[in-house]
């Protein structure tokens, strides 16, 4: 039996376990020209030319690509194909490699001149576009926008790798994330905690973060640059976890205190006030557009509608 073993371009030195029986039984093992030399030597394989093999030979061919002439000829003649499986996330290696290419000499001039500061606007824009895709339930847009947010992570990590005083790269970022996830889920990755109580998960999460980051305050780490409703909700969530009395939350008759109070009540009730407000705002936007379309269809200029015109064409009035 002739077998063609195709290596993964992302894991060129790894052989699939399914190929081991064929390798043991083969009369000869051959290797394509793009197979890593160390792997070829470890298998005692000979480098092959396309015309040297036929599907009738009892051999195994290790190849880096199915389009390689020798591999293509054998597969066309009916050879058994064994692919090297790749773990979940393998395409992330491609994404990192493309980002490196874009940023390196000979890559894209625009990408090469970007900094953490110049990229900030794109991170914000892509995040909101992702949020919109989630709200719309648009699966195609969700997939695309997740990729755009991932690009921002890869871009910032590549820029950081070039920092002269304190460089780090995408592997450092991923490594820190793994450590964080493992450290904050002892009920999953360790045996020191038995069982899992959902009602104390949030408090336990904060306890672990406090210890991990050596925080001095329950509100350390809250991103103060986030939208005001989200900020008020996050602060309320944090202080509620450490038992701050409700009467110490901001209060008063001014607009800011009133908005904070409404936000705090919603958050303490288990709601997401930012999402609730966004949902109302987006419905309002749709209603405005619908009224303008209705007025235009009636021969009116949407930029010159009277109050009565607006009420007459408002969706709830039709």
KEZAMI-414666 format. One record per residue (C-alpha): residue number from 1; x, y, z; residue in one letter. Coordinates in steps of 0.1 Angstrom, whole numbers. Each point is the difference from the previous one (the first is absolute). Layout:
NUM  X  Y  Z  A
...
***
This chain:
1  0  0  0  X
2  13  34  -9  X
3  -7  28  25  X
4  4  38  -3  X
5  4  17  34  X
6  -6  37  -3  X
7  16  22  26  X
8  -16  31  15  X
9  16  33  -13  X
10  -4  13  36  X
11  15  -31  16  X
12  25  -12  -25  X
13  20  -21  24  X
14  -30  -20  13  X
15  -11  -34  -14  X
16  -36  -11  5  X
17  -4  -31  22  X
18  -21  -16  -28  X
19  31  -2  -21  X
20  21  -21  24  X
21  -14  -34  -11  X
22  6  8  -36  X
23  35  12  7  X
24  8  -32  19  X
25  -13  -22  -28  X
26  15  19  -30  X
27  27  -15  -21  X
28  14  36  -5  X
29  -7  34  13  X
30  4  30  -23  X
31  -2  37  8  X
32  -10  30  -22  X
33  25  28  -5  X
34  -18  23  24  X
35  0  -24  29  X
36  23  13  29  X
37  34  -16  -3  X
38  1  -11  37  X
39  -33  -19  -4  X
40  12  -16  -33  X
41  32  -12  17  X
42  -18  -13  31  X
43  -22  -22  -23  X
44  29  -11  -21  X
45  -20  13  -30  X
46  14  7  -34  X
47  -8  32  -19  X
48  -23  -8  -29  X
49  -5  12  -35  X
50  -35  -4  -16  X
51  10  -26  -25  X
52  16  -24  26  X
53  -32  -14  16  X
54  -32  -16  -12  X
55  -32  -9  19  X
56  10  -37  -3  X
57  31  5  22  X
58  -4  -10  37  X
59  13  33  13  X
60  -8  30  21  X
61  5  35  -14  X
62  3  28  25  X
63  -10  33  -17  X
64  -5  36  11  X
65  -27  6  -26  X
66  -25  -20  -20  X
67  9  20  -31  X
68  36  -11  2  X
69  6  -20  -33  X
70  8  -33  16  X
71  -29  2  25  X
72  -24  12  -27  X
73  9  -29  -23  X
74  -4  -27  27  X
75  -33  14  13  X
76  -13  2  -36  X
77  9  -37  -4  X
78  -19  -10  31  X
79  25  2  29  X
80  -14  2  35  X
81  2  35  14  X
82  7  8  37  X
83  -3  36  11  X
84  16  14  31  X
85  -28  13  23  X
86  4  34  15  X
87  -12  11  34  X
88  -26  27  4  X
89  15  34  -4  X
90  26  -10  -27  X
91  -11  27  -23  X
92  9  25  26  X
93  36  -8  -9  X
94  -7  11  -36  X
95  -16  32  13  X
96  31  8  21  X
97  23  -8  -30  X
98  -20  23  -23  X
99  2  28  26  X
100  38  -5  3  X
101  3  2  -38  X
102  -20  32  -2  X
103  21  16  27  X
104  34  -12  -11  X
105  23  16  -27  X
106  -15  -5  -34  X
107  -35  -1  15  X
108  -27  27  1  X
109  13  36  5  X
110  -32  11  18  X
111  1  -30  24  X
112  37  6  6  X
113  -6  36  13  X
114  -28  -7  24  X
115  4  3  38  X
116  -21  -9  30  X
117  -13  35  1  X
118  -9  2  -37  X
119  -19  -33  2  X
120  -22  9  29  X
121  -28  14  -22  X
122  -2  -32  -20  X
123  -3  -21  32  X
124  -29  20  12  X
125  -17  0  -35  X
126  4  -37  -5  X
127  -13  -8  35  X
128  -31  20  -6  X
129  -5  -16  -34  X
130  2  -34  18  X
131  -25  11  26  X
132  -24  11  -28  X
133  4  -34  -17  X
134  -9  -18  32  X
135  -30  23  6  X
136  -12  -6  -36  X
137  4  -37  2  X
138  20  1  -32  X
139  21  -31  0  X
140  20  9  -31  X
141  8  34  14  X
142  8  -15  34  X
143  26  -23  -16  X
144  16  29  -20  X
145  0  24  29  X
146  16  -25  24  X
147  28  -3  -26  X
148  4  38  0  X
149  2  1  38  X
150  26  -29  -2  X
151  20  21  -25  X
152  2  28  26  X
153  14  -24  26  X
154  26  -14  -25  X
155  9  35  -12  X
156  6  13  35  X
157  20  -31  10  X
158  22  4  -31  X
159  6  37  7  X
160  8  -9  36  X
161  26  -26  -12  X
162  20  29  -14  X
163  1  20  32  X
164  36  7  9  X
165  -3  0  38  X
166  -28  -24  8  X
167  -8  -22  -30  X
168  -26  -28  1  X
169  -17  -19  -28  X
170  -32  -19  -8  X
171  13  -31  18  X
172  5  19  32  X
173  -35  15  -3  X
174  -15  -35  -6  X
175  21  -15  28  X
176  -11  27  25  X
177  -36  -7  -10  X
178  3  -37  5  X
179  16  6  35  X
180  -29  23  9  X
181  -27  -23  -12  X
182  15  -30  18  X
183  7  20  32  X
184  -36  14  1  X
185  -16  -34  -5  X
186  14  -22  28  X
187  -33  -20  0  X
188  9  -11  -36  X
189  38  -2  0  X
190  9  -9  36  X
191  -12  -24  27  X
192  2  24  29  X
193  -36  11  -5  X
194  -27  -27  -2  X
195  -33  8  -17  X
196  -11  33  -14  X
197  -26  24  14  X
198  -13  24  -26  X
199  -13  25  25  X
200  35  7  14  X
201  18  -1  -33  X
202  1  38  -5  X
203  13  5  36  X
204  26  -27  -4  X
205  11  15  -34  X
206  6  33  17  X
207  19  -16  28  X
208  23  -17  -24  X
209  5  32  -20  X
210  7  20  31  X
211  27  -25  11  X
212  14  -4  -35  X
213  4  37  -8  X
214  7  11  36  X
215  -29  25  -2  X
216  -5  24  28  X
217  -36  9  -9  X
218  -31  -18  -12  X
219  -2  25  -29  X
220  36  -4  -11  X
221  1  -11  -36  X
222  -33  15  -11  X
223  5  16  -34  X
224  -9  37  7  X
225  0  8  -38  X
226  -30  -22  -7  X
227  -35  15  -8  X
228  -16  16  31  X
229  -28  -24  4  X
230  24  -30  -2  X
231  23  17  24  X
232  -27  7  26  X
233  -13  -36  -4  X
234  35  -15  4  X
235  8  21  31  X
236  -34  -10  15  X
237  8  -36  -7  X
238  34  2  16  X
239  -11  17  32  X
240  -31  -23  4  X
241  24  -30  1  X
242  18  14  30  X
243  -32  10  19  X
244  -2  37  -5  X
245  -34  12  13  X
246  -23  13  -27  X
247  -6  33  18  X
248  37  9  -6  X
249  -5  -1  -38  X
250  -2  35  -17  X
251  -33  17  6  X
252  -15  34  -7  X
253  -24  18  -23  X
254  26  10  -27  X
255  0  -17  -33  X
256  33  -20  7  X
257  -11  -13  33  X
258  -34  -10  -13  X
259  15  -19  -30  X
260  25  -17  24  X
261  -29  -10  22  X
262  -21  -15  -28  X
263  31  -18  -12  X
264  8  -14  34  X
265  -35  -12  6  X
266  0  -18  -33  X
267  34  -16  6  X
268  -9  -11  35  X
269  -32  -16  -15  X
270  22  -21  -22  X
271  -5  19  -32  X
272  25  15  -24  X
273  -9  37  -2  X
274  24  7  -28  X
275  -16  -26  -22  X
276  -35  10  10  X
277  7  37  -8  X
278  16  -10  -33  X
279  -30  -21  -9  X
280  -24  29  6  X
281  23  24  -20  X
282  3  -24  -29  X
283  -38  -4  -1  X
284  -4  37  0  X
285  24  3  -29  X
286  -20  -25  -19  X
287  -33  19  8  X
288  15  32  -13  X
289  10  -16  -32  X
290  -34  -16  -4  X
291  -18  34  5  X
292  23  17  -25  X
293  -7  -27  -26  X
294  -37  3  6  X
295  1  37  -3  X
296  20  -2  -32  X
297  -24  -25  -15  X
298  -28  25  8  X
299  18  27  -20  X
300  15  19  30  X
301  35  12  5  X
302  14  -19  30  X
303  22  30  9  X
304  -30  23  4  X
305  -26  -20  19  X
306  -22  17  26  X
307  -7  -15  34  X
308  -33  -12  -13  X
309  17  -15  -31  X
310  23  -19  23  X
311  -28  -13  22  X
312  -21  -10  -31  X
313  28  -20  -15  X
314  15  -14  31  X
315  -1  -39  0  X
316  -22  -3  31  X
317  -26  23  -16  X
318  -4  -21  -31  X
***
